[in-house]
Amino acid sequence: MDINEEMREKAQRIEEVTKDLTSDVTSNDGSIQVRVTPGGGVQDIQLSPSALNMNESALGEHLLSLIHYGFEKVNAEANEKMRSIMTEGDQ
């Protein structure tokens, strides 16, 4: 297999193993839950009644903090999967 075929195969495998990755994160008090995907997608946000009672600024800060943390987690997982595929066969 030539290098171009090998890279195409690896790219396809990376896409397959990362396409359904998500990270679910929850605030310490359980009032906010978010689900994010690699690369910056937000799939879901759940707010409890107590979260809705927060002032706008506090709610926004909590949401952004959770989303950022979720991105860190899911991107680290995606990077590890990509690294594993890209280094297969390297000795």
PyMOL Python script that loads the backbone (N, CA, C, O; Angstrom):
from pymol import cmd

cmd.read_pdbstr("""\
ATOM      1  N   MET A   1       0.857  -1.173   0.000  1.00  0.00           N
ATOM      2  CA  MET A   1       0.000   0.000   0.000  1.00  0.00           C
ATOM      3  C   MET A   1       0.903   1.236   0.000  1.00  0.00           C
ATOM      4  O   MET A   1       1.850   1.327   0.781  1.00  0.00           O
ATOM      5  N   ASP A   2       0.595   2.179  -0.884  1.00  0.00           N
ATOM      6  CA  ASP A   2       1.419   3.392  -0.920  1.00  0.00           C
ATOM      7  C   ASP A   2       0.994   4.361   0.178  1.00  0.00           C
ATOM      8  O   ASP A   2      -0.042   4.177   0.817  1.00  0.00           O
ATOM      9  N   ILE A   3       1.793   5.379   0.385  1.00  0.00           N
ATOM     10  CA  ILE A   3       1.571   6.324   1.486  1.00  0.00           C
ATOM     11  C   ILE A   3       0.228   7.040   1.371  1.00  0.00           C
ATOM     12  O   ILE A   3      -0.421   7.295   2.385  1.00  0.00           O
ATOM     13  N   ASN A   4      -0.196   7.366   0.151  1.00  0.00           N
ATOM     14  CA  ASN A   4      -1.478   8.051  -0.027  1.00  0.00           C
ATOM     15  C   ASN A   4      -2.643   7.156   0.364  1.00  0.00           C
ATOM     16  O   ASN A   4      -3.587   7.610   1.010  1.00  0.00           O
ATOM     17  N   GLU A   5      -2.585   5.896  -0.021  1.00  0.00           N
ATOM     18  CA  GLU A   5      -3.638   4.960   0.359  1.00  0.00           C
ATOM     19  C   GLU A   5      -3.667   4.763   1.869  1.00  0.00           C
ATOM     20  O   GLU A   5      -4.733   4.717   2.482  1.00  0.00           O
ATOM     21  N   GLU A   6      -2.489   4.648   2.452  1.00  0.00           N
ATOM     22  CA  GLU A   6      -2.400   4.466   3.899  1.00  0.00           C
ATOM     23  C   GLU A   6      -2.986   5.668   4.636  1.00  0.00           C
ATOM     24  O   GLU A   6      -3.718   5.498   5.612  1.00  0.00           O
ATOM     25  N   MET A   7      -2.675   6.870   4.181  1.00  0.00           N
ATOM     26  CA  MET A   7      -3.198   8.081   4.834  1.00  0.00           C
ATOM     27  C   MET A   7      -4.710   8.189   4.663  1.00  0.00           C
ATOM     28  O   MET A   7      -5.411   8.580   5.596  1.00  0.00           O
ATOM     29  N   ARG A   8      -5.220   7.844   3.474  1.00  0.00           N
ATOM     30  CA  ARG A   8      -6.674   7.864   3.269  1.00  0.00           C
ATOM     31  C   ARG A   8      -7.366   6.874   4.200  1.00  0.00           C
ATOM     32  O   ARG A   8      -8.403   7.181   4.787  1.00  0.00           O
ATOM     33  N   GLU A   9      -6.780   5.678   4.331  1.00  0.00           N
ATOM     34  CA  GLU A   9      -7.352   4.661   5.210  1.00  0.00           C
ATOM     35  C   GLU A   9      -7.342   5.144   6.662  1.00  0.00           C
ATOM     36  O   GLU A   9      -8.330   4.985   7.380  1.00  0.00           O
ATOM     37  N   LYS A  10      -6.238   5.726   7.084  1.00  0.00           N
ATOM     38  CA  LYS A  10      -6.157   6.228   8.460  1.00  0.00           C
ATOM     39  C   LYS A  10      -7.145   7.369   8.685  1.00  0.00           C
ATOM     40  O   LYS A  10      -7.780   7.432   9.737  1.00  0.00           O
ATOM     41  N   ALA A  11      -7.283   8.262   7.722  1.00  0.00           N
ATOM     42  CA  ALA A  11      -8.232   9.374   7.850  1.00  0.00           C
ATOM     43  C   ALA A  11      -9.658   8.843   7.975  1.00  0.00           C
ATOM     44  O   ALA A  11     -10.449   9.350   8.771  1.00  0.00           O
ATOM     45  N   GLN A  12      -9.977   7.829   7.192  1.00  0.00           N
ATOM     46  CA  GLN A  12     -11.316   7.242   7.257  1.00  0.00           C
ATOM     47  C   GLN A  12     -11.545   6.586   8.622  1.00  0.00           C
ATOM     48  O   GLN A  12     -12.622   6.720   9.203  1.00  0.00           O
ATOM     49  N   ARG A  13     -10.545   5.887   9.127  1.00  0.00           N
ATOM     50  CA  ARG A  13     -10.681   5.250  10.445  1.00  0.00           C
ATOM     51  C   ARG A  13     -10.820   6.288  11.550  1.00  0.00           C
ATOM     52  O   ARG A  13     -11.591   6.104  12.491  1.00  0.00           O
ATOM     53  N   ILE A  14     -10.070   7.380  11.431  1.00  0.00           N
ATOM     54  CA  ILE A  14     -10.185   8.452  12.429  1.00  0.00           C
ATOM     55  C   ILE A  14     -11.599   9.020  12.416  1.00  0.00           C
ATOM     56  O   ILE A  14     -12.204   9.219  13.469  1.00  0.00           O
ATOM     57  N   GLU A  15     -12.119   9.278  11.231  1.00  0.00           N
ATOM     58  CA  GLU A  15     -13.485   9.802  11.135  1.00  0.00           C
ATOM     59  C   GLU A  15     -14.482   8.843  11.764  1.00  0.00           C
ATOM     60  O   GLU A  15     -15.393   9.270  12.473  1.00  0.00           O
ATOM     61  N   GLU A  16     -14.316   7.551  11.510  1.00  0.00           N
ATOM     62  CA  GLU A  16     -15.237   6.552  12.056  1.00  0.00           C
ATOM     63  C   GLU A  16     -15.201   6.501  13.581  1.00  0.00           C
ATOM     64  O   GLU A  16     -16.248   6.417  14.223  1.00  0.00           O
ATOM     65  N   VAL A  17     -14.001   6.551  14.164  1.00  0.00           N
ATOM     66  CA  VAL A  17     -13.904   6.405  15.624  1.00  0.00           C
ATOM     67  C   VAL A  17     -14.210   7.697  16.371  1.00  0.00           C
ATOM     68  O   VAL A  17     -14.456   7.664  17.577  1.00  0.00           O
ATOM     69  N   THR A  18     -14.198   8.829  15.683  1.00  0.00           N
ATOM     70  CA  THR A  18     -14.460  10.088  16.388  1.00  0.00           C
ATOM     71  C   THR A  18     -15.838  10.683  16.097  1.00  0.00           C
ATOM     72  O   THR A  18     -16.263  11.608  16.788  1.00  0.00           O
ATOM     73  N   LYS A  19     -16.534  10.176  15.098  1.00  0.00           N
ATOM     74  CA  LYS A  19     -17.786  10.814  14.683  1.00  0.00           C
ATOM     75  C   LYS A  19     -18.863  10.812  15.759  1.00  0.00           C
ATOM     76  O   LYS A  19     -19.688  11.724  15.797  1.00  0.00           O
ATOM     77  N   ASP A  20     -18.877   9.820  16.624  1.00  0.00           N
ATOM     78  CA  ASP A  20     -19.918   9.736  17.639  1.00  0.00           C
ATOM     79  C   ASP A  20     -19.432  10.088  19.039  1.00  0.00           C
ATOM     80  O   ASP A  20     -20.146   9.875  20.018  1.00  0.00           O
ATOM     81  N   LEU A  21     -18.215  10.627  19.137  1.00  0.00           N
ATOM     82  CA  LEU A  21     -17.699  10.998  20.454  1.00  0.00           C
ATOM     83  C   LEU A  21     -18.481  12.171  21.025  1.00  0.00           C
ATOM     84  O   LEU A  21     -18.784  13.135  20.321  1.00  0.00           O
ATOM     85  N   THR A  22     -18.797  12.077  22.289  1.00  0.00           N
ATOM     86  CA  THR A  22     -19.405  13.189  23.016  1.00  0.00           C
ATOM     87  C   THR A  22     -18.836  13.205  24.429  1.00  0.00           C
ATOM     88  O   THR A  22     -18.250  12.228  24.896  1.00  0.00           O
ATOM     89  N   SER A  23     -19.019  14.312  25.079  1.00  0.00           N
ATOM     90  CA  SER A  23     -18.660  14.434  26.487  1.00  0.00           C
ATOM     91  C   SER A  23     -19.852  15.036  27.213  1.00  0.00           C
ATOM     92  O   SER A  23     -20.347  16.098  26.836  1.00  0.00           O
ATOM     93  N   ASP A  24     -20.305  14.359  28.247  1.00  0.00           N
ATOM     94  CA  ASP A  24     -21.385  14.865  29.088  1.00  0.00           C
ATOM     95  C   ASP A  24     -20.777  15.371  30.381  1.00  0.00           C
ATOM     96  O   ASP A  24     -20.077  14.633  31.075  1.00  0.00           O
ATOM     97  N   VAL A  25     -21.039  16.623  30.705  1.00  0.00           N
ATOM     98  CA  VAL A  25     -20.532  17.198  31.949  1.00  0.00           C
ATOM     99  C   VAL A  25     -21.685  17.836  32.706  1.00  0.00           C
ATOM    100  O   VAL A  25     -22.641  18.345  32.121  1.00  0.00           O
ATOM    101  N   THR A  26     -21.560  17.789  34.033  1.00  0.00           N
ATOM    102  CA  THR A  26     -22.607  18.274  34.921  1.00  0.00           C
ATOM    103  C   THR A  26     -21.988  19.184  35.967  1.00  0.00           C
ATOM    104  O   THR A  26     -20.896  18.917  36.469  1.00  0.00           O
ATOM    105  N   SER A  27     -22.687  20.254  36.290  1.00  0.00           N
ATOM    106  CA  SER A  27     -22.207  21.162  37.339  1.00  0.00           C
ATOM    107  C   SER A  27     -22.171  20.420  38.674  1.00  0.00           C
ATOM    108  O   SER A  27     -22.844  19.404  38.848  1.00  0.00           O
ATOM    109  N   ASN A  28     -21.388  20.930  39.602  1.00  0.00           N
ATOM    110  CA  ASN A  28     -21.240  20.286  40.912  1.00  0.00           C
ATOM    111  C   ASN A  28     -22.568  20.069  41.616  1.00  0.00           C
ATOM    112  O   ASN A  28     -22.763  19.054  42.285  1.00  0.00           O
ATOM    113  N   ASP A  29     -23.474  21.013  41.467  1.00  0.00           N
ATOM    114  CA  ASP A  29     -24.770  20.881  42.144  1.00  0.00           C
ATOM    115  C   ASP A  29     -25.804  20.150  41.288  1.00  0.00           C
ATOM    116  O   ASP A  29     -26.941  19.960  41.720  1.00  0.00           O
ATOM    117  N   GLY A  30     -25.423  19.744  40.090  1.00  0.00           N
ATOM    118  CA  GLY A  30     -26.325  18.990  39.218  1.00  0.00           C
ATOM    119  C   GLY A  30     -27.361  19.829  38.487  1.00  0.00           C
ATOM    120  O   GLY A  30     -28.236  19.280  37.817  1.00  0.00           O
ATOM    121  N   SER A  31     -27.278  21.139  38.603  1.00  0.00           N
ATOM    122  CA  SER A  31     -28.323  21.993  38.028  1.00  0.00           C
ATOM    123  C   SER A  31     -28.139  22.256  36.534  1.00  0.00           C
ATOM    124  O   SER A  31     -29.081  22.675  35.861  1.00  0.00           O
ATOM    125  N   ILE A  32     -26.930  22.012  36.008  1.00  0.00           N
ATOM    126  CA  ILE A  32     -26.651  22.262  34.593  1.00  0.00           C
ATOM    127  C   ILE A  32     -25.938  21.039  34.020  1.00  0.00           C
ATOM    128  O   ILE A  32     -24.981  20.532  34.605  1.00  0.00           O
ATOM    129  N   GLN A  33     -26.416  20.574  32.872  1.00  0.00           N
ATOM    130  CA  GLN A  33     -25.773  19.475  32.161  1.00  0.00           C
ATOM    131  C   GLN A  33     -25.583  19.895  30.714  1.00  0.00           C
ATOM    132  O   GLN A  33     -26.469  20.502  30.113  1.00  0.00           O
ATOM    133  N   VAL A  34     -24.425  19.570  30.158  1.00  0.00           N
ATOM    134  CA  VAL A  34     -24.180  19.854  28.746  1.00  0.00           C
ATOM    135  C   VAL A  34     -23.554  18.632  28.081  1.00  0.00           C
ATOM    136  O   VAL A  34     -22.860  17.842  28.722  1.00  0.00           O
ATOM    137  N   ARG A  35     -23.816  18.494  26.785  1.00  0.00           N
ATOM    138  CA  ARG A  35     -23.187  17.454  25.958  1.00  0.00           C
ATOM    139  C   ARG A  35     -22.522  18.163  24.798  1.00  0.00           C
ATOM    140  O   ARG A  35     -23.152  18.942  24.083  1.00  0.00           O
ATOM    141  N   VAL A  36     -21.223  17.882  24.617  1.00  0.00           N
ATOM    142  CA  VAL A  36     -20.455  18.520  23.554  1.00  0.00           C
ATOM    143  C   VAL A  36     -19.772  17.469  22.692  1.00  0.00           C
ATOM    144  O   VAL A  36     -19.622  16.313  23.087  1.00  0.00           O
ATOM    145  N   THR A  37     -19.363  17.902  21.501  1.00  0.00           N
ATOM    146  CA  THR A  37     -18.672  17.033  20.557  1.00  0.00           C
ATOM    147  C   THR A  37     -17.299  17.621  20.245  1.00  0.00           C
ATOM    148  O   THR A  37     -17.055  18.801  20.499  1.00  0.00           O
ATOM    149  N   PRO A  38     -16.393  16.795  19.691  1.00  0.00           N
ATOM    150  CA  PRO A  38     -15.082  17.336  19.329  1.00  0.00           C
ATOM    151  C   PRO A  38     -15.225  18.486  18.336  1.00  0.00           C
ATOM    152  O   PRO A  38     -16.127  18.491  17.499  1.00  0.00           O
ATOM    153  N   GLY A  39     -14.344  19.433  18.440  1.00  0.00           N
ATOM    154  CA  GLY A  39     -14.330  20.524  17.487  1.00  0.00           C
ATOM    155  C   GLY A  39     -15.285  21.656  17.807  1.00  0.00           C
ATOM    156  O   GLY A  39     -15.383  22.606  17.031  1.00  0.00           O
ATOM    157  N   GLY A  40     -15.988  21.587  18.919  1.00  0.00           N
ATOM    158  CA  GLY A  40     -16.774  22.737  19.328  1.00  0.00           C
ATOM    159  C   GLY A  40     -18.274  22.648  19.230  1.00  0.00           C
ATOM    160  O   GLY A  40     -18.953  23.664  19.379  1.00  0.00           O
ATOM    161  N   GLY A  41     -18.824  21.468  18.983  1.00  0.00           N
ATOM    162  CA  GLY A  41     -20.277  21.360  18.890  1.00  0.00           C
ATOM    163  C   GLY A  41     -20.924  21.174  20.249  1.00  0.00           C
ATOM    164  O   GLY A  41     -20.441  20.401  21.076  1.00  0.00           O
ATOM    165  N   VAL A  42     -22.019  21.884  20.475  1.00  0.00           N
ATOM    166  CA  VAL A  42     -22.829  21.686  21.679  1.00  0.00           C
ATOM    167  C   VAL A  42     -24.098  20.966  21.235  1.00  0.00           C
ATOM    168  O   VAL A  42     -24.896  21.510  20.472  1.00  0.00           O
ATOM    169  N   GLN A  43     -24.276  19.740  21.719  1.00  0.00           N
ATOM    170  CA  GLN A  43     -25.446  18.953  21.315  1.00  0.00           C
ATOM    171  C   GLN A  43     -26.643  19.173  22.203  1.00  0.00           C
ATOM    172  O   GLN A  43     -27.782  19.132  21.737  1.00  0.00           O
ATOM    173  N   ASP A  44     -26.399  19.409  23.490  1.00  0.00           N
ATOM    174  CA  ASP A  44     -27.534  19.487  24.413  1.00  0.00           C
ATOM    175  C   ASP A  44     -27.157  20.314  25.630  1.00  0.00           C
ATOM    176  O   ASP A  44     -26.014  20.293  26.086  1.00  0.00           O
ATOM    177  N   ILE A  45     -28.126  21.034  26.140  1.00  0.00           N
ATOM    178  CA  ILE A  45     -27.997  21.756  27.403  1.00  0.00           C
ATOM    179  C   ILE A  45     -29.262  21.484  28.207  1.00  0.00           C
ATOM    180  O   ILE A  45     -30.374  21.674  27.715  1.00  0.00           O
ATOM    181  N   GLN A  46     -29.086  21.043  29.434  1.00  0.00           N
ATOM    182  CA  GLN A  46     -30.212  20.802  30.337  1.00  0.00           C
ATOM    183  C   GLN A  46     -30.056  21.715  31.546  1.00  0.00           C
ATOM    184  O   GLN A  46     -29.000  21.756  32.178  1.00  0.00           O
ATOM    185  N   LEU A  47     -31.102  22.434  31.850  1.00  0.00           N
ATOM    186  CA  LEU A  47     -31.088  23.345  33.002  1.00  0.00           C
ATOM    187  C   LEU A  47     -32.190  22.950  33.970  1.00  0.00           C
ATOM    188  O   LEU A  47     -33.341  22.778  33.569  1.00  0.00           O
ATOM    189  N   SER A  48     -31.847  22.807  35.226  1.00  0.00           N
ATOM    190  CA  SER A  48     -32.847  22.516  36.249  1.00  0.00           C
ATOM    191  C   SER A  48     -33.518  23.823  36.658  1.00  0.00           C
ATOM    192  O   SER A  48     -33.028  24.901  36.321  1.00  0.00           O
ATOM    193  N   PRO A  49     -34.632  23.738  37.380  1.00  0.00           N
ATOM    194  CA  PRO A  49     -35.277  24.969  37.867  1.00  0.00           C
ATOM    195  C   PRO A  49     -34.337  25.843  38.693  1.00  0.00           C
ATOM    196  O   PRO A  49     -34.413  27.070  38.628  1.00  0.00           O
ATOM    197  N   SER A  50     -33.458  25.220  39.464  1.00  0.00           N
ATOM    198  CA  SER A  50     -32.543  26.049  40.269  1.00  0.00           C
ATOM    199  C   SER A  50     -31.557  26.805  39.378  1.00  0.00           C
ATOM    200  O   SER A  50     -31.163  27.923  39.710  1.00  0.00           O
ATOM    201  N   ALA A  51     -31.153  26.215  38.255  1.00  0.00           N
ATOM    202  CA  ALA A  51     -30.273  26.923  37.323  1.00  0.00           C
ATOM    203  C   ALA A  51     -30.993  28.125  36.727  1.00  0.00           C
ATOM    204  O   ALA A  51     -30.389  29.176  36.516  1.00  0.00           O
ATOM    205  N   LEU A  52     -32.263  27.970  36.461  1.00  0.00           N
ATOM    206  CA  LEU A  52     -33.031  29.068  35.878  1.00  0.00           C
ATOM    207  C   LEU A  52     -33.238  30.210  36.864  1.00  0.00           C
ATOM    208  O   LEU A  52     -33.585  31.321  36.465  1.00  0.00           O
ATOM    209  N   ASN A  53     -33.028  29.942  38.142  1.00  0.00           N
ATOM    210  CA  ASN A  53     -33.137  30.994  39.145  1.00  0.00           C
ATOM    211  C   ASN A  53     -31.848  31.800  39.307  1.00  0.00           C
ATOM    212  O   ASN A  53     -31.836  32.813  40.007  1.00  0.00           O
ATOM    213  N   MET A  54     -30.766  31.360  38.667  1.00  0.00           N
ATOM    214  CA  MET A  54     -29.505  32.107  38.729  1.00  0.00           C
ATOM    215  C   MET A  54     -29.651  33.399  37.939  1.00  0.00           C
ATOM    216  O   MET A  54     -30.471  33.497  37.026  1.00  0.00           O
ATOM    217  N   ASN A  55     -28.844  34.386  38.305  1.00  0.00           N
ATOM    218  CA  ASN A  55     -28.854  35.588  37.470  1.00  0.00           C
ATOM    219  C   ASN A  55     -28.172  35.249  36.144  1.00  0.00           C
ATOM    220  O   ASN A  55     -27.418  34.280  36.059  1.00  0.00           O
ATOM    221  N   GLU A  56     -28.433  36.034  35.134  1.00  0.00           N
ATOM    222  CA  GLU A  56     -27.959  35.745  33.776  1.00  0.00           C
ATOM    223  C   GLU A  56     -26.448  35.602  33.711  1.00  0.00           C
ATOM    224  O   GLU A  56     -25.932  34.705  33.044  1.00  0.00           O
ATOM    225  N   SER A  57     -25.755  36.466  34.386  1.00  0.00           N
ATOM    226  CA  SER A  57     -24.300  36.454  34.347  1.00  0.00           C
ATOM    227  C   SER A  57     -23.742  35.168  34.954  1.00  0.00           C
ATOM    228  O   SER A  57     -22.853  34.547  34.372  1.00  0.00           O
ATOM    229  N   ALA A  58     -24.256  34.764  36.116  1.00  0.00           N
ATOM    230  CA  ALA A  58     -23.775  33.541  36.775  1.00  0.00           C
ATOM    231  C   ALA A  58     -24.107  32.317  35.927  1.00  0.00           C
ATOM    232  O   ALA A  58     -23.277  31.421  35.777  1.00  0.00           O
ATOM    233  N   LEU A  59     -25.304  32.277  35.381  1.00  0.00           N
ATOM    234  CA  LEU A  59     -25.693  31.150  34.535  1.00  0.00           C
ATOM    235  C   LEU A  59     -24.787  31.070  33.305  1.00  0.00           C
ATOM    236  O   LEU A  59     -24.324  29.989  32.941  1.00  0.00           O
ATOM    237  N   GLY A  60     -24.540  32.201  32.676  1.00  0.00           N
ATOM    238  CA  GLY A  60     -23.669  32.230  31.509  1.00  0.00           C
ATOM    239  C   GLY A  60     -22.263  31.752  31.829  1.00  0.00           C
ATOM    240  O   GLY A  60     -21.673  30.989  31.064  1.00  0.00           O
ATOM    241  N   GLU A  61     -21.725  32.198  32.960  1.00  0.00           N
ATOM    242  CA  GLU A  61     -20.382  31.775  33.369  1.00  0.00           C
ATOM    243  C   GLU A  61     -20.327  30.280  33.619  1.00  0.00           C
ATOM    244  O   GLU A  61     -19.387  29.610  33.192  1.00  0.00           O
ATOM    245  N   HIS A  62     -21.340  29.749  34.315  1.00  0.00           N
ATOM    246  CA  HIS A  62     -21.377  28.311  34.583  1.00  0.00           C
ATOM    247  C   HIS A  62     -21.477  27.517  33.281  1.00  0.00           C
ATOM    248  O   HIS A  62     -20.777  26.521  33.101  1.00  0.00           O
ATOM    249  N   LEU A  63     -22.336  27.956  32.387  1.00  0.00           N
ATOM    250  CA  LEU A  63     -22.495  27.263  31.110  1.00  0.00           C
ATOM    251  C   LEU A  63     -21.182  27.250  30.323  1.00  0.00           C
ATOM    252  O   LEU A  63     -20.747  26.198  29.854  1.00  0.00           O
ATOM    253  N   LEU A  64     -20.563  28.403  30.181  1.00  0.00           N
ATOM    254  CA  LEU A  64     -19.310  28.476  29.429  1.00  0.00           C
ATOM    255  C   LEU A  64     -18.214  27.635  30.062  1.00  0.00           C
ATOM    256  O   LEU A  64     -17.427  27.004  29.357  1.00  0.00           O
ATOM    257  N   SER A  65     -18.159  27.623  31.373  1.00  0.00           N
ATOM    258  CA  SER A  65     -17.161  26.828  32.077  1.00  0.00           C
ATOM    259  C   SER A  65     -17.382  25.332  31.816  1.00  0.00           C
ATOM    260  O   SER A  65     -16.431  24.602  31.536  1.00  0.00           O
ATOM    261  N   LEU A  66     -18.621  24.886  31.909  1.00  0.00           N
ATOM    262  CA  LEU A  66     -18.916  23.471  31.658  1.00  0.00           C
ATOM    263  C   LEU A  66     -18.656  23.092  30.209  1.00  0.00           C
ATOM    264  O   LEU A  66     -18.105  22.026  29.935  1.00  0.00           O
ATOM    265  N   ILE A  67     -19.044  23.945  29.291  1.00  0.00           N
ATOM    266  CA  ILE A  67     -18.822  23.674  27.871  1.00  0.00           C
ATOM    267  C   ILE A  67     -17.319  23.579  27.591  1.00  0.00           C
ATOM    268  O   ILE A  67     -16.874  22.674  26.885  1.00  0.00           O
ATOM    269  N   HIS A  68     -16.554  24.498  28.134  1.00  0.00           N
ATOM    270  CA  HIS A  68     -15.100  24.478  27.945  1.00  0.00           C
ATOM    271  C   HIS A  68     -14.506  23.180  28.504  1.00  0.00           C
ATOM    272  O   HIS A  68     -13.684  22.538  27.850  1.00  0.00           O
ATOM    273  N   TYR A  69     -14.919  22.804  29.694  1.00  0.00           N
ATOM    274  CA  TYR A  69     -14.419  21.571  30.312  1.00  0.00           C
ATOM    275  C   TYR A  69     -14.807  20.357  29.464  1.00  0.00           C
ATOM    276  O   TYR A  69     -13.993  19.455  29.263  1.00  0.00           O
ATOM    277  N   GLY A  70     -16.030  20.333  28.973  1.00  0.00           N
ATOM    278  CA  GLY A  70     -16.471  19.236  28.112  1.00  0.00           C
ATOM    279  C   GLY A  70     -15.641  19.147  26.849  1.00  0.00           C
ATOM    280  O   GLY A  70     -15.266  18.052  26.427  1.00  0.00           O
ATOM    281  N   PHE A  71     -15.346  20.295  26.235  1.00  0.00           N
ATOM    282  CA  PHE A  71     -14.500  20.312  25.033  1.00  0.00           C
ATOM    283  C   PHE A  71     -13.111  19.758  25.340  1.00  0.00           C
ATOM    284  O   PHE A  71     -12.563  18.986  24.553  1.00  0.00           O
ATOM    285  N   GLU A  72     -12.547  20.143  26.467  1.00  0.00           N
ATOM    286  CA  GLU A  72     -11.232  19.624  26.833  1.00  0.00           C
ATOM    287  C   GLU A  72     -11.253  18.106  26.927  1.00  0.00           C
ATOM    288  O   GLU A  72     -10.356  17.432  26.421  1.00  0.00           O
ATOM    289  N   LYS A  73     -12.288  17.569  27.580  1.00  0.00           N
ATOM    290  CA  LYS A  73     -12.390  16.122  27.744  1.00  0.00           C
ATOM    291  C   LYS A  73     -12.572  15.407  26.412  1.00  0.00           C
ATOM    292  O   LYS A  73     -11.852  14.453  26.119  1.00  0.00           O
ATOM    293  N   VAL A  74     -13.523  15.856  25.608  1.00  0.00           N
ATOM    294  CA  VAL A  74     -13.825  15.151  24.369  1.00  0.00           C
ATOM    295  C   VAL A  74     -12.707  15.323  23.350  1.00  0.00           C
ATOM    296  O   VAL A  74     -12.417  14.392  22.599  1.00  0.00           O
ATOM    297  N   ASN A  75     -12.081  16.479  23.308  1.00  0.00           N
ATOM    298  CA  ASN A  75     -10.962  16.669  22.377  1.00  0.00           C
ATOM    299  C   ASN A  75      -9.751  15.844  22.788  1.00  0.00           C
ATOM    300  O   ASN A  75      -9.023  15.353  21.926  1.00  0.00           O
ATOM    301  N   ALA A  76      -9.521  15.681  24.088  1.00  0.00           N
ATOM    302  CA  ALA A  76      -8.424  14.830  24.546  1.00  0.00           C
ATOM    303  C   ALA A  76      -8.676  13.380  24.137  1.00  0.00           C
ATOM    304  O   ALA A  76      -7.758  12.680  23.709  1.00  0.00           O
ATOM    305  N   GLU A  77      -9.916  12.940  24.270  1.00  0.00           N
ATOM    306  CA  GLU A  77     -10.258  11.575  23.858  1.00  0.00           C
ATOM    307  C   GLU A  77     -10.090  11.405  22.348  1.00  0.00           C
ATOM    308  O   GLU A  77      -9.539  10.402  21.893  1.00  0.00           O
ATOM    309  N   ALA A  78     -10.558  12.375  21.576  1.00  0.00           N
ATOM    310  CA  ALA A  78     -10.424  12.313  20.114  1.00  0.00           C
ATOM    311  C   ALA A  78      -8.949  12.323  19.723  1.00  0.00           C
ATOM    312  O   ALA A  78      -8.541  11.564  18.844  1.00  0.00           O
ATOM    313  N   ASN A  79      -8.150  13.167  20.359  1.00  0.00           N
ATOM    314  CA  ASN A  79      -6.717  13.235  20.055  1.00  0.00           C
ATOM    315  C   ASN A  79      -6.022  11.914  20.354  1.00  0.00           C
ATOM    316  O   ASN A  79      -5.162  11.475  19.590  1.00  0.00           O
ATOM    317  N   GLU A  80      -6.388  11.284  21.454  1.00  0.00           N
ATOM    318  CA  GLU A  80      -5.781   9.999  21.802  1.00  0.00           C
ATOM    319  C   GLU A  80      -6.137   8.933  20.769  1.00  0.00           C
ATOM    320  O   GLU A  80      -5.278   8.144  20.376  1.00  0.00           O
ATOM    321  N   LYS A  81      -7.378   8.902  20.330  1.00  0.00           N
ATOM    322  CA  LYS A  81      -7.786   7.945  19.304  1.00  0.00           C
ATOM    323  C   LYS A  81      -7.042   8.213  17.988  1.00  0.00           C
ATOM    324  O   LYS A  81      -6.589   7.279  17.327  1.00  0.00           O
ATOM    325  N   MET A  82      -6.920   9.485  17.616  1.00  0.00           N
ATOM    326  CA  MET A  82      -6.200   9.825  16.383  1.00  0.00           C
ATOM    327  C   MET A  82      -4.720   9.443  16.496  1.00  0.00           C
ATOM    328  O   MET A  82      -4.143   8.884  15.563  1.00  0.00           O
ATOM    329  N   ARG A  83      -4.123   9.748  17.632  1.00  0.00           N
ATOM    330  CA  ARG A  83      -2.709   9.426  17.837  1.00  0.00           C
ATOM    331  C   ARG A  83      -2.490   7.920  17.722  1.00  0.00           C
ATOM    332  O   ARG A  83      -1.520   7.474  17.108  1.00  0.00           O
ATOM    333  N   SER A  84      -3.380   7.151  18.304  1.00  0.00           N
ATOM    334  CA  SER A  84      -3.267   5.705  18.255  1.00  0.00           C
ATOM    335  C   SER A  84      -3.315   5.189  16.818  1.00  0.00           C
ATOM    336  O   SER A  84      -2.527   4.322  16.439  1.00  0.00           O
ATOM    337  N   ILE A  85      -4.229   5.717  16.029  1.00  0.00           N
ATOM    338  CA  ILE A  85      -4.345   5.295  14.636  1.00  0.00           C
ATOM    339  C   ILE A  85      -3.135   5.747  13.823  1.00  0.00           C
ATOM    340  O   ILE A  85      -2.602   4.979  13.022  1.00  0.00           O
ATOM    341  N   MET A  86      -2.712   6.960  14.021  1.00  0.00           N
ATOM    342  CA  MET A  86      -1.605   7.497  13.227  1.00  0.00           C
ATOM    343  C   MET A  86      -0.269   6.832  13.521  1.00  0.00           C
ATOM    344  O   MET A  86       0.611   6.797  12.662  1.00  0.00           O
ATOM    345  N   THR A  87      -0.114   6.305  14.731  1.00  0.00           N
ATOM    346  CA  THR A  87       1.165   5.686  15.094  1.00  0.00           C
ATOM    347  C   THR A  87       1.152   4.172  14.959  1.00  0.00           C
ATOM    348  O   THR A  87       2.147   3.519  15.273  1.00  0.00           O
ATOM    349  N   GLU A  88       0.041   3.600  14.498  1.00  0.00           N
ATOM    350  CA  GLU A  88       0.011   2.151  14.278  1.00  0.00           C
ATOM    351  C   GLU A  88       1.102   1.765  13.300  1.00  0.00           C
ATOM    352  O   GLU A  88       1.279   2.398  12.259  1.00  0.00           O
ATOM    353  N   GLY A  89       1.813   0.741  13.642  1.00  0.00           N
ATOM    354  CA  GLY A  89       2.865   0.273  12.749  1.00  0.00           C
ATOM    355  C   GLY A  89       4.200   0.970  12.939  1.00  0.00           C
ATOM    356  O   GLY A  89       5.210   0.516  12.401  1.00  0.00           O
ATOM    357  N   ASP A  90       4.229   2.066  13.695  1.00  0.00           N
ATOM    358  CA  ASP A  90       5.500   2.740  13.980  1.00  0.00           C
ATOM    359  C   ASP A  90       6.233   1.953  15.068  1.00  0.00           C
ATOM    360  O   ASP A  90       5.628   1.529  16.054  1.00  0.00           O
ATOM    361  N   GLN A  91       7.464   1.773  14.890  1.00  0.00           N
ATOM    362  CA  GLN A  91       8.262   1.025  15.881  1.00  0.00           C
ATOM    363  C   GLN A  91       9.349   1.904  16.410  1.00  0.00           C
ATOM    364  O   GLN A  91      10.135   1.473  17.254  1.00  0.00           O
TER     365      GLN A  91
END
""", "prot")
cmd.dss("prot")
cmd.show_as("cartoon", "prot")
cmd.util.cbc("prot")
cmd.orient("prot")
